Amino acid sequence: MAHQKLINAFKISNNTTMATSISRQEIAGKVTNILIKSGLKPLETKPFLLSNLDSCTTSLVLSDPTLSTYSCLLFFKFLRTNQSLVCHKPDIRAHVIVISRLFKARKFAEMKNVLTCFAMDRNVQCPVSDFIVLVDKRFDEPNFVEKLCDMLFRVYADCRMFDESLKVFDYMVHNGLKIDDRSCIVYLLALKRSDKMVICLDFFKKMVEFHVNVTVYSMTIVIDGLCKKGRVEKAKDLMLEMAGKGIKPNVITCNTLINAYIKRMDFEGVNEMLRLMEMDRIAYNVATYALLIEWYGASGKIVEAEKVFKEMHEKGVEADIYVYTSIISWHCKLGNMKRAFELFDESTERGSVPNICTYGALIEGTCKSGQMDAAEMLMNEMQSHGFDVNQMIFNMLIYGYCKRGMIDEALRIKDVMEMKGFESDIFTYNTIASGLCKLNRHEEAKRWLFTMVEKGMDPNVVSLTTLIDIQCKEGNLVEAEWLFRDMKKKGGKPNIVTYNALLDGFCKKGKLQEAYRLKEELETRGIISDIYTYTILMHGECVFGKVEEALNLLNEVRRKGLTISVVTYTAIISGLSKEGRSEEAFRLYDEMMEAGLTPDDRLYASLVANLHKM
């Protein structure tokens, strides 16, 4: 019915045109002559002509073959944008005429712009079937309707008018019009970017159903969207289904799924994708190797990451700076600074230009390992290559100096950072307060934390842990416990460092029962006791003459596979020495030396004292 009404309306319009054809022809002729001779400007001074521009007169002007396509388009735009001068806005017929002329002139970019105007204008919108009926036969050319529909399909997709776009697609497939697979890719991408993956998957299935040319690129778009929504198994199933239909995945498809499995820490999923790639003889590209290096690095398997890196070179795949930065970063995180610098030198020798992330990884590594001279040199080199130091790097330098106990240098870096326009954030304040706490400058540390609160920053777990540590070291266990309870009451999640600080406070006060209760609590919360937890308890037991309990804890440490530190050995050996158990003390000393650990002066003092007792 709507379709017939539209046709009838145009029949009436055409009859009216015949009845008053002379006057309208004259008006159209005058407008056309002005446009040909002088352009648009004089029209603005002809209110009589503009006020008499109705639908039919406008169509006569736009259809006039003596008027160039360019002038036709300018006139059309003039009518759309000067509503104060004209009483008639271009209707659907005017849009069709201009679109037809632009197609004939092969002005496809402008044609798409006019179609966008049509799509966005509520006054001229109509069903695609009605729109096609109105295509003026005088401008008809082979494939015009097909090209017009294909472009309209893209326009609706670009405008996020997905329902209208789908109606155009349905019209085309049911009328035997060929649709470009690239247009379908535009639609799929628009749906994915708009997070409409249900519609995206349904449309892809329609493409398969109606035998639209489905490519690995369109399939990969859908797979990527599904992966981003967490539907990784559905994405893999789609890949396998399409492979059965002859659409084989490529390396980008596989990388997409590998990346999704890595984000889920799904070891089996990653391995399965690698097996599928091997079966289908899909060669790894640089992105595949980068993903695998990230995967092994994040899993703590740096040896495996190095194997992948070596294989990459052997296969002739050139590592880019992103791959180098990834493996450098993981070596830095593990403290393997010698290897990190070897890789850095290798990357520059191969022509890779380090970026700010490369320098950032090295600076973080050198700061954590206490190589502050190297960190400053890297910062200067980075700046000489045109990279500005960001707040993260400034904070890392502050952390490095605080870790070394060089608080004045840390404060110097803080001043430089603020002169550069960065404001000290919660990380800055926490780092400096923690650094001061380690130097037993407790009052200064508290002042930094209070200043942070005064500046409107809410203390986090790190801030409160530092404050709890200070209270414990000052012997204020009641205050430390209150802070601890208040943190949990307000939804804060104490970490292993928080528990260790309070454990240390209990042990130094001889409250070993409370310390063990706290250890039980942290493990109930799913927090794993680390070597510091055990060392604190061992030290507490030894101080109060309970060496057997300390040795039991040491055996528990060995069963759990924790790395025993110099501090741990020192605590136990000192306890054994006090009890006159020299043979056991020296046996542990030999074990420590075999492990490559260097004893400190306190340990030597304990052993010497033990020798005097013998």
Secondary structure, DSSP 8 states (H G I E B T S, - for coil): -HHHHHHHHHHHHHHHHHHTHHHHHHHHHHHHHHHHHH-SGGGGG-HHHHHT--HHHHHHHHH-TTS-HHHHHHHHHHHHH-TTT-S----HHHHHHHHHHHHHTT-HHHHHHHHHHHHH-TTT---HHHHHHTS-GGG--TTHHHHHHHHHHHHHHHTT-HHHHHHHHHHHHHTT----HHHHHHHHHHHHHTT-HHHHHHHHHHHHHTT----HHHHHHHHHHHHHTT-HHHHHHHHHHHHHTT----HHHHHHHHHHHHHTT-HHHHHHHHHHHHHTT----HHHHHHHHHHHHHTT-HHHHHHHHHHHHHTT----HHHHHHHHHHHHHTT-HHHHHHHHHHHHHTT----HHHHHHHHHHHHHTT-HHHHHHHHHHHHHTT----HHHHHHHHHHHHHTT-HHHHHHHHHHHHHTT----HHHHHHHHHHHHHTT-HHHHHHHHHHHHHTT----HHHHHHHHHHHHHTT-HHHHHHHHHHHHHTT----HHHHHHHHHHHHHTT-HHHHHHHHHHHHHTT----HHHHHHHHHHHHHTT-HHHHHHHHHHHHHHT----HHHHHHHHHHHHHTT-HHHHHHHHHHHHHTT----HHHHHHHHHHHHH-
